[in-house]
Structure formats: C-alpha cells, structure tokens
Amino acid sequence: MLGDIEELRRTVVSQQHALQSQEKTINVLKEEIRLLKHKLFGHKSDRWTTEEEQQGRLFNEAEAGAAELLEKEQPPSISVAAHTRRPRGRRPLPENLPREEVVHDIPEEQKVCGCCGKPLTRIGEETNEKLKLIPQRLIAVRHIRPKYACRECQGVVEEAKIKIAEPPEELIPKSIATAELLAYLLASKYVDGLPFYRQEKILARVGVDLSRATMCHWAMLIGKRLEPLVELLGKRIRAGPYVQIDETTLQVLKEPGRSAESKSYMWVYRGGEPGKPSLVYQYFPSRSGDVPFEFLDDYQGHVQTDGYKGYEKVGRKPGILMLGCWSHARRKFVEVTKANAAGHNAHDMLELIRGLYEVEHVAEQNKLVAQQIAELRQQKAQPILAEIKKQLDALNEQTPPQGLLGKAVGYALGQWDRLTRYVDNGMLRPDNNLAENAIRPFVVGRKAWLFCDTPAGAYASAAIYSVIESAKANRHEPYWYLRFLLDRLVSAKTTEDYEKLLPQNLRPDDVVRGT
C-alpha cells in the first residue's frame, strides 16, 4: 500500500515537471509567434520608444538627454551646441539653375491712368519661380578625323601616305558609350536602384534604343577597369587602424557547380585613414570566415563586426582586437519588447543602452577629439556599462536561455569584452552601423534587380559599389564623381595615375568643376 502511494507521488511529481517544461516551451513558442507577427505586420524600424514617447510627450529625447548629461559635472572644454530650427516655408530654388523668364504684362491700352489719362510708369514687379523638368537631353557626338594627302604624289610616289589623326582612346572601344552616358547609367542603377531593364524603357521614351544586355556588358567592362582603384582602396583599409565588416546575401544564377537557388554573399569592409574612409565590396560564394581572414592579410588593429561566429577566425589573428556592436545587442532586446515578453526587463536594459548613446550624442554635438571622447566615456559611459553588466548577470540567473530575453542576455554577455572595448579609445565607435549603412545601398538595389546572372556581373557590381560608396563617404556626389573618374580613367596607366583619381585625394568642388 505504501509502495503504491510512493509510486503515485513520483508520478505526480514527474507529471508536474513535464507540465512545467511544456509550459516553458509554449511560452517560448508564443514569444516567437508574436515576434514573427510583428516582423510581418508591424513597424520594421529597430527604434524603441518609451511609454511616454508613444503618447507623444517626449519628442526631443536626444537633445534633452544631452543637455542633462552636460549639466552634471560638465568638463570645462565642452560646451552645448546651440539648437537651430530651419525656417519654415518652401526653400528657394538653387541659384545655379538656368533661368527662363515669362513676363505676364497687362495690355498696352491699360497702361494709362484712369484719372488723368497719362501713361503709367513701371514701379516694380512681383516674381515667383516654378520648377520645370525637361526629359533627358541626349546628344549624338560626331567625331570627325580629316584625311590629308598630296595630290601630286598620291599614286605616283610609293612612299606617299594619307595622314589622319590618331583616334582618341576610348573607355569601351567601338561602342557609343561616353563618360557622361556611363556615369548616368551606373549612378541610376548603383545609387538610385534603377535596374537596367527600366532604364531601357526610360531611354526608349526619348527615342533611344539601348538594350539592357548592352548596359550589362558595359557595366562588367567598367568593373574590370576599376579593379586597380579597388586594389588601392583595399590597401588603404589595411593600412588604417580600424576596420568595420558586414555581409549580406546575394543570389547568382549561373555559378559553376552550384544551383541557381544557392546563397552567395557580398562583403563590405570600411576603414582607412580617419576622416578619409575607404570602402571595398567583395563578392564571394560563401560566408566562410576565410573570406575576411584573407582580405585582412597582414592587417593589425581593431576590427568591428556583429556576433557572427565566422569572424572568430579573424579574432585569432595576432595583433587584432575585436569590437562588438551595441546596435546588434540592443536589437535583441527590442525584439523582446516587440514580442511583449518580459517587457519590463528589456525596457530597463534599453534605457541603459540609450544612456550610452546619449554620451556619443554629446561627443558629436560638441565635436570632441578622440582624447576628449575617451575621457567623456570613462566618466559617463563606464558607470552605465557597470550597471548593464550587473543587470545582465542577474537576468542570466533567472531567465530561461531558450526565450527571447534569455537569448538577448546570452548574446550581450557572450560579446561583453568586445562590447566594452570601445570605451578606452575615442577613435572607435560603439556599433558597426557605418558598415551596415554601407551595405544598405546594395540591399536596396537588390530588391529591384533581385539577383546577378553570372559571377562576372557580381564581381563587377562589387567593384562599382566600392568606388561609388567610397566617393559618397568622402562627400562626393556620386554621379559627378563618376563623370570625373570615367573621363580620366582611360588615360590612367600607372599607380600614381590611379592614386590621383581616388575620392580621398579629391575635393568635391574640384570634381564638379573639373567635369
């Protein structure tokens, strides 16, 4: 009898444990379902707002937080940057636009005084400006090379020859492409995300028959001509003290030995001389850690990435210090709030992370140099990091690791050394956002053109993106820089010639004026 009761007790305990385990599993699945629904139907931004902000009460959080931070133990060398509002109303049209005047005058018979009959005198005028858009203006440039010969000697003296000027060098020989046309086509696709098949239709509207196949062929040839520039950009990145890396997927249909559905990857590296960044895009069929490992070669310095395990090989290279990304760590806590699970813990963590970025906002607003930034971080960010670590350790002991909150806590603790390394060096950033921002134009373009047909097209796209995004990072307008570059690329022969064409070695005004 007692044995039966004991057996029944063990069965009840076992069932209770099973129910608790099932309940935990159900809660985890519910979290994932809520998060999935939010990703499908909710707001896509990672921005997280407090309850007060959601009610519209706090619209100036960054400015208010920065001012409050400065009020407490403000360093003598820091001053609050004045906040200025843009004047309301329509902005005037640019002064450099050509002007076309249309005069709306009263009839001649009305230009007399109704009282005395004397002629009216013009005392002024009222003006307003409208913006007129004219479709692309295409010009056929006819190159003429006169021929010369001696009428006396021609056909009589064997040595008599016809003289004619040498044909000019062409970027794409035996084609109708000019630097202006190529710059427009490449900027439209790689900056504006306009696929070649749409550009084909746009040009057809103005009577020009230019097929997408021809445009694709031209893009691949230009990508090949840009390789020396890309190589120089890579050398600049490896010569700098700080490299940021990110990657995204890419589909290449006709890759030898692989199905059309296989995933390939576009990698981006950002670094180089501070203030003169270089960006290199690199196409590769895999996401293996060997890709960044080989690109960095003999590089020594700081490397910032997300928490992808493939970067572990890079972290084992001698002389490399790895940095984590607070944006990725923060994003996982945002996901917890979107799934409405353990929300208060995630909210507290997000408030603390917000404090870290308020410190960065103060440094940016006051235009602090690296040493001042490091001192400000030690003073303001270090205590916040200590509180974050304390709360993470506490949550780690009481939160199931399978849930969204548990995963967020585990990620932050697993990356902790890398996440805190930026504090000691004012040149470093708390996140990898600059690399993520650099990969975004490629992602936007990919949504329009979806895939690359061949590996050659993917390599060409990587080269073109490298040059365009490096130009943008150095404050060049990409279309004008492409015009400048392609006009001079044909005559570049030596390394010194290519160096002169790098965006870091040019001023934005020189590029526009020189084109």
KAKA-V667728 format. One record per residue. N is the residue number from 1. RES is the residue in three letters. SS is DSSP state (H for helix, E for strand, - for the rest). BURIAL is b if it has 9 or more other C-alpha atoms within 8 Angstrom, else e. D_LAST is the distance of its C-alpha to the last C-alpha in whole Angstrom. Layout:
<<N	RES	SS	BURIAL	D_LAST> <N	RES	SS	BURIAL	D_LAST>>
This chain:
<<1	MET	-	e	100> <2	LEU	H	e	98> <3	GLY	H	e	96> <4	ASP	H	e	95> <5	ILE	H	e	94> <6	GLU	H	e	92> <7	GLU	H	e	90> <8	LEU	H	e	89> <9	ARG	H	e	88> <10	ARG	H	e	86> <11	THR	H	e	85> <12	VAL	H	e	84> <13	VAL	H	e	82> <14	SER	H	e	80> <15	GLN	H	e	79> <16	GLN	H	e	78> <17	HIS	H	e	76> <18	ALA	H	e	74> <19	LEU	H	e	74> <20	GLN	H	e	72> <21	SER	H	e	70> <22	GLN	H	e	69> <23	GLU	H	e	68> <24	LYS	H	e	66> <25	THR	H	e	64> <26	ILE	H	e	64> <27	ASN	H	b	63> <28	VAL	H	b	60> <29	LEU	H	e	59> <30	LYS	H	e	59> <31	GLU	H	b	57> <32	GLU	H	b	54> <33	ILE	H	b	55> <34	ARG	H	b	54> <35	LEU	H	b	51> <36	LEU	H	e	50> <37	LYS	H	b	51> <38	HIS	H	b	49> <39	LYS	H	b	46> <40	LEU	H	e	46> <41	PHE	H	e	47> <42	GLY	-	e	46> <43	HIS	-	e	43> <44	LYS	-	e	41> <45	SER	-	e	39> <46	ASP	-	e	41> <47	ARG	-	e	41> <48	TRP	-	e	45> <49	THR	-	e	47> <50	THR	-	e	50> <51	GLU	H	e	53> <52	GLU	H	b	52> <53	GLU	H	b	48> <54	GLN	H	e	49> <55	GLN	-	e	51> <56	GLY	-	e	49> <57	ARG	-	e	50> <58	LEU	-	e	47> <59	PHE	-	e	44> <60	ASN	-	e	43> <61	GLU	H	e	44> <62	ALA	H	e	41> <63	GLU	H	e	41> <64	ALA	H	e	45> <65	GLY	H	b	45> <66	ALA	H	b	43> <67	ALA	H	b	45> <68	GLU	H	e	48> <69	LEU	H	b	47> <70	LEU	H	b	46> <71	GLU	H	e	50> <72	LYS	-	e	51> <73	GLU	-	e	52> <74	GLN	-	e	48> <75	PRO	-	e	47> <76	PRO	-	e	47> <77	SER	-	e	43> <78	ILE	-	e	42> <79	SER	-	e	41> <80	VAL	-	e	41> <81	ALA	-	e	37> <82	ALA	-	e	38> <83	HIS	-	e	37> <84	THR	-	e	35> <85	ARG	-	e	35> <86	ARG	-	e	32> <87	PRO	-	e	34> <88	ARG	-	e	35> <89	GLY	-	e	34> <90	ARG	-	e	31> <91	ARG	-	e	27> <92	PRO	-	e	26> <93	LEU	-	e	23> <94	PRO	-	e	19> <95	GLU	-	e	19> <96	ASN	-	e	16> <97	LEU	-	e	17> <98	PRO	-	e	18> <99	ARG	-	e	22> <100	GLU	-	e	24> <101	GLU	-	e	28> <102	VAL	-	e	31> <103	VAL	-	e	34> <104	HIS	-	e	38> <105	ASP	-	e	40> <106	ILE	-	e	44> <107	PRO	-	e	46> <108	GLU	H	e	47> <109	GLU	H	e	51> <110	GLN	H	e	50> <111	LYS	-	b	49> <112	VAL	E	b	52> <113	CYS	-	b	54> <114	GLY	-	e	57> <115	CYS	-	e	59> <116	CYS	-	e	59> <117	GLY	-	e	57> <118	LYS	-	e	55> <119	PRO	E	e	51> <120	LEU	-	e	49> <121	THR	-	e	47> <122	ARG	-	e	43> <123	ILE	-	e	43> <124	GLY	-	e	40> <125	GLU	-	e	38> <126	GLU	-	e	37> <127	THR	-	e	33> <128	ASN	-	e	32> <129	GLU	-	e	28> <130	LYS	-	e	28> <131	LEU	-	e	25> <132	LYS	-	e	24> <133	LEU	-	e	22> <134	ILE	-	e	22> <135	PRO	-	e	21> <136	GLN	-	e	18> <137	ARG	-	e	17> <138	LEU	-	e	17> <139	ILE	-	e	17> <140	ALA	-	e	19> <141	VAL	-	e	17> <142	ARG	-	e	20> <143	HIS	-	e	19> <144	ILE	-	e	22> <145	ARG	-	e	24> <146	PRO	-	e	27> <147	LYS	E	e	30> <148	TYR	E	e	33> <149	ALA	-	b	36> <150	CYS	-	e	40> <151	ARG	-	e	42> <152	GLU	-	e	45> <153	CYS	-	e	44> <154	GLN	-	b	43> <155	GLY	-	e	46> <156	VAL	-	e	48> <157	VAL	-	e	46> <158	GLU	-	e	45> <159	GLU	-	e	43> <160	ALA	-	b	41> <161	LYS	-	e	37> <162	ILE	-	e	35> <163	LYS	E	e	32> <164	ILE	E	e	28> <165	ALA	-	e	25> <166	GLU	-	e	24> <167	PRO	-	e	21> <168	PRO	-	e	18> <169	GLU	-	e	18> <170	GLU	-	e	17> <171	LEU	-	b	16> <172	ILE	-	e	19> <173	PRO	-	e	21> <174	LYS	-	e	23> <175	SER	-	e	21> <176	ILE	-	e	19> <177	ALA	-	e	17> <178	THR	-	e	13> <179	ALA	H	b	10> <180	GLU	H	e	9> <181	LEU	H	e	13> <182	LEU	H	b	14> <183	ALA	H	b	12> <184	TYR	H	b	14> <185	LEU	H	b	17> <186	LEU	H	b	17> <187	ALA	H	b	16> <188	SER	H	b	18> <189	LYS	H	b	21> <190	TYR	H	b	20> <191	VAL	-	b	19> <192	ASP	-	e	21> <193	GLY	-	b	24> <194	LEU	-	b	24> <195	PRO	-	b	26> <196	PHE	H	b	25> <197	TYR	H	e	28> <198	ARG	H	e	27> <199	GLN	H	b	23> <200	GLU	H	b	26> <201	LYS	H	e	28> <202	ILE	H	e	25> <203	LEU	H	b	23> <204	ALA	H	b	27> <205	ARG	H	e	27> <206	VAL	-	e	25> <207	GLY	-	e	26> <208	VAL	-	e	24> <209	ASP	-	e	26> <210	LEU	-	b	25> <211	SER	-	e	27> <212	ARG	H	b	27> <213	ALA	H	e	28> <214	THR	H	e	25> <215	MET	H	b	23> <216	CYS	H	b	25> <217	HIS	H	e	25> <218	TRP	H	b	21> <219	ALA	H	b	21> <220	MET	H	b	23> <221	LEU	H	b	22> <222	ILE	H	b	19> <223	GLY	H	b	21> <224	LYS	H	b	23> <225	ARG	H	e	19> <226	LEU	-	b	19> <227	GLU	H	b	22> <228	PRO	H	b	22> <229	LEU	H	b	19> <230	VAL	H	b	22> <231	GLU	H	e	25> <232	LEU	H	b	23> <233	LEU	H	b	23> <234	GLY	H	b	26> <235	LYS	H	e	27> <236	ARG	H	b	26> <237	ILE	H	b	28> <238	ARG	H	b	31> <239	ALA	H	b	31> <240	GLY	-	b	30> <241	PRO	-	b	34> <242	TYR	E	b	33> <243	VAL	E	b	32> <244	GLN	E	b	33> <245	ILE	E	b	33> <246	ASP	E	b	34> <247	GLU	E	b	34> <248	THR	E	b	34> <249	THR	E	e	36> <250	LEU	E	b	34> <251	GLN	E	b	36> <252	VAL	E	b	35> <253	LEU	E	b	38> <254	LYS	E	b	38> <255	GLU	-	b	39> <256	PRO	-	e	41> <257	GLY	-	e	45> <258	ARG	-	e	44> <259	SER	-	e	44> <260	ALA	-	b	42> <261	GLU	-	e	43> <262	SER	-	e	42> <263	LYS	E	b	40> <264	SER	E	b	37> <265	TYR	E	b	35> <266	MET	E	b	31> <267	TRP	E	b	32> <268	VAL	E	b	29> <269	TYR	E	b	29> <270	ARG	E	b	28> <271	GLY	E	b	28> <272	GLY	E	b	27> <273	GLU	E	b	27> <274	PRO	-	e	28> <275	GLY	-	e	25> <276	LYS	E	b	22> <277	PRO	E	b	23> <278	SER	E	b	23> <279	LEU	E	b	24> <280	VAL	E	b	25> <281	TYR	E	b	26> <282	GLN	E	b	29> <283	TYR	E	b	31> <284	PHE	E	b	35> <285	PRO	-	e	38> <286	SER	-	e	40> <287	ARG	-	b	40> <288	SER	-	e	42> <289	GLY	-	b	42> <290	ASP	H	e	41> <291	VAL	H	b	37> <292	PRO	H	b	36> <293	PHE	H	b	39> <294	GLU	H	e	37> <295	PHE	H	e	34> <296	LEU	H	e	35> <297	ASP	-	e	37> <298	ASP	-	e	38> <299	TYR	-	b	36> <300	GLN	-	b	38> <301	GLY	E	b	38> <302	HIS	E	b	38> <303	VAL	E	b	37> <304	GLN	E	b	37> <305	THR	-	b	38> <306	ASP	-	b	40> <307	GLY	-	b	44> <308	TYR	-	e	43> <309	LYS	H	e	46> <310	GLY	H	e	44> <311	TYR	H	b	42> <312	GLU	H	b	45> <313	LYS	H	b	45> <314	VAL	H	b	42> <315	GLY	H	b	44> <316	ARG	-	e	46> <317	LYS	-	e	44> <318	PRO	-	e	45> <319	GLY	-	e	43> <320	ILE	E	b	42> <321	LEU	E	e	42> <322	MET	E	b	42> <323	LEU	E	b	41> <324	GLY	-	b	42> <325	CYS	-	b	40> <326	TRP	H	b	42> <327	SER	H	b	40> <328	HIS	H	b	42> <329	ALA	H	b	45> <330	ARG	H	b	45> <331	ARG	H	b	44> <332	LYS	H	b	47> <333	PHE	H	b	49> <334	VAL	H	b	47> <335	GLU	H	b	48> <336	VAL	H	b	52> <337	THR	H	b	52> <338	LYS	H	b	50> <339	ALA	-	b	53> <340	ASN	-	b	55> <341	ALA	-	b	57> <342	ALA	-	b	58> <343	GLY	H	b	56> <344	HIS	H	e	57> <345	ASN	H	e	57> <346	ALA	H	b	53> <347	HIS	H	b	53> <348	ASP	H	e	54> <349	MET	H	b	52> <350	LEU	H	b	49> <351	GLU	H	e	50> <352	LEU	H	b	50> <353	ILE	H	b	46> <354	ARG	H	e	45> <355	GLY	H	b	46> <356	LEU	H	b	44> <357	TYR	H	e	41> <358	GLU	H	b	42> <359	VAL	H	b	42> <360	GLU	H	e	39> <361	HIS	H	b	38> <362	VAL	H	b	39> <363	ALA	H	b	38> <364	GLU	H	e	34> <365	GLN	H	e	35> <366	ASN	-	b	36> <367	LYS	-	e	33> <368	LEU	-	b	36> <369	VAL	-	e	35> <370	ALA	H	b	37> <371	GLN	H	b	40> <372	GLN	H	b	41> <373	ILE	H	b	40> <374	ALA	H	b	42> <375	GLU	H	e	45> <376	LEU	H	b	44> <377	ARG	H	b	44> <378	GLN	H	b	48> <379	GLN	H	e	49> <380	LYS	H	b	48> <381	ALA	H	b	47> <382	GLN	H	b	50> <383	PRO	H	e	53> <384	ILE	H	b	51> <385	LEU	H	b	50> <386	ALA	H	e	54> <387	GLU	H	b	55> <388	ILE	H	b	53> <389	LYS	H	b	55> <390	LYS	H	e	58> <391	GLN	H	b	58> <392	LEU	H	b	56> <393	ASP	H	e	59> <394	ALA	H	e	61> <395	LEU	H	b	60> <396	ASN	H	b	60> <397	GLU	H	e	64> <398	GLN	H	e	64> <399	THR	-	b	62> <400	PRO	-	e	62> <401	PRO	-	b	59> <402	GLN	-	e	59> <403	GLY	-	b	58> <404	LEU	H	b	54> <405	LEU	H	b	55> <406	GLY	H	b	57> <407	LYS	H	b	53> <408	ALA	H	b	51> <409	VAL	H	b	54> <410	GLY	H	b	54> <411	TYR	H	b	50> <412	ALA	H	b	50> <413	LEU	H	b	53> <414	GLY	H	e	51> <415	GLN	-	b	48> <416	TRP	H	b	49> <417	ASP	H	e	49> <418	ARG	H	b	45> <419	LEU	H	b	45> <420	THR	H	b	46> <421	ARG	H	b	44> <422	TYR	H	b	41> <423	VAL	H	b	44> <424	ASP	H	e	44> <425	ASN	-	b	40> <426	GLY	-	b	38> <427	MET	-	e	35> <428	LEU	-	e	36> <429	ARG	-	e	36> <430	PRO	-	b	39> <431	ASP	-	b	37> <432	ASN	-	b	35> <433	ASN	H	e	33> <434	LEU	H	e	29> <435	ALA	H	b	30> <436	GLU	H	b	31> <437	ASN	H	e	28> <438	ALA	H	b	26> <439	ILE	H	b	28> <440	ARG	H	e	28> <441	PRO	H	b	25> <442	PHE	H	b	27> <443	VAL	H	b	30> <444	VAL	H	b	29> <445	GLY	H	b	27> <446	ARG	H	b	30> <447	LYS	H	e	32> <448	ALA	H	b	30> <449	TRP	H	b	30> <450	LEU	-	e	33> <451	PHE	-	b	33> <452	CYS	E	b	31> <453	ASP	E	b	33> <454	THR	E	b	33> <455	PRO	H	b	33> <456	ALA	H	e	30> <457	GLY	H	b	28> <458	ALA	H	b	29> <459	TYR	H	b	28> <460	ALA	H	b	24> <461	SER	H	b	24> <462	ALA	H	b	25> <463	ALA	H	b	22> <464	ILE	H	b	19> <465	TYR	H	b	21> <466	SER	H	b	21> <467	VAL	H	b	17> <468	ILE	H	b	17> <469	GLU	H	b	19> <470	SER	H	b	19> <471	ALA	H	b	15> <472	LYS	H	b	17> <473	ALA	H	b	20> <474	ASN	-	b	18> <475	ARG	-	e	16> <476	HIS	-	b	13> <477	GLU	-	b	12> <478	PRO	H	b	13> <479	TYR	H	b	11> <480	TRP	H	b	7> <481	TYR	H	b	9> <482	LEU	H	b	10> <483	ARG	H	b	7> <484	PHE	H	b	5> <485	LEU	H	b	9> <486	LEU	H	b	10> <487	ASP	H	b	8> <488	ARG	H	e	10> <489	LEU	H	b	13> <490	VAL	-	b	15> <491	SER	-	e	15> <492	ALA	-	e	16> <493	LYS	-	e	20> <494	THR	-	e	22> <495	THR	H	e	22> <496	GLU	H	e	20> <497	ASP	H	b	17> <498	TYR	H	b	17> <499	GLU	H	b	18> <500	LYS	H	e	15> <501	LEU	H	b	13> <502	LEU	-	b	15> <503	PRO	H	b	14> <504	GLN	H	b	17> <505	ASN	H	e	16> <506	LEU	-	b	13> <507	ARG	-	b	13> <508	PRO	H	b	11> <509	ASP	H	e	10> <510	ASP	H	e	8> <511	VAL	H	b	6> <512	VAL	H	b	6> <513	ARG	H	e	6> <514	GLY	H	e	4> <515	THR	-	e	0>>
